[in-house]
Amino acid sequence: MTASGRGTQPTLTGRRVCLRPWRTDDADAVFAACQDPEIQRWTQVPVPYAAEHAREFVGAVAPRTWTDGGALFAVELLDGGPLVGSMGLSPPRDGVGEAGYWTAPGQRGRGLTGEALRVLSDWALDAVGVHRVELLVDPANTGSRRVAESAGFLAEGTIRQRFRFRGQPSDLVLYARLAVDRRS
């Protein structure tokens, strides 16, 4: 058992992707991916993104998230290759977990992040025991909205000025997938 009493973070697999715990040797790939203007535009990564941010993410943030009841995963292809992206579940509260993700440049548009999100949400709904997984997406982020919908999430509405992003009030579209939703 780990200090959290949860045991070791699992590796999850889909048809084409594998979600595994982050390792310290992933820091260079995270640093390279987070230089991407689209990741910096749509996520909460620090800007500018420095090498120490990547080392902190894989070496401290990811293990702490597991200890606190959530999980952060590196997404890879089952048959190997470069990092596809990051997939995470915040520590659940009241039976609800919030998912978040980014996709490395060069890996977008292939359906891999949608598959990884489905794998993560299946795990959260089945093994973690949440009854609801949520996503909060900027209304203008059409790529992320497509990912959510491809993974079986339904848009429930726009929450106006719900979030402060880089100092500015921002709208969010609330997506959710429930334990009672049909799975395919």
Disulfide bonds with the S-S distance in Angstrom:
none
